[in-house]
Structure formats: structure tokens, C-alpha cells
Amino acid sequence: MPLSACTSTPPTPAPTLIINQCATPSPCTLPASNPNNNGDLNLQLEQSEVAWAQCAVKVDTIINCHANAQQEGEAKEHVE
């Protein structure tokens, strides 16, 4: 009768690799400003609003990518 410490153990399963295909976040920037009058100030406001909207799109895209990757990873775990 062999001792329990002398038996071979089953191999450990290989780790699951997760490849992150989401974009790397980059800093959002706002245009420089030096308004001289109310018209310049209004234009600067419009440019800033566009810049913030573009930034929000980048952030939302990355968040959605990570959420989708997480859901796909969880779905694969349930299948295996």
C-alpha cells in the first residue's frame, strides 16, 4: 500500500490568459485660451464644450470596451 505523500498529484490547470484589447487612456486636453472680447470668450466656450464632448466619447469607449471584455470573460468561465 503506497503512502499518500508518495502518489502523484494531478497537474494544475493552465492559467486563463486575458488579453486586453481596449485602448489605452490618454489625457484629455482643452484648447488654450486668451479671449480679448465677448466674441472670443463665446468661441472659447464652444471650443471647450467640443473638447469635453470628445473627451467623454474617449472615456465612454474605453469603459464600454472594458465592460464588454469582462462580460465575455465571465461568459467563457461559465462555459468551461
Helices and strands as residue ranges (DSSP letters): G 4-6, H 38-79
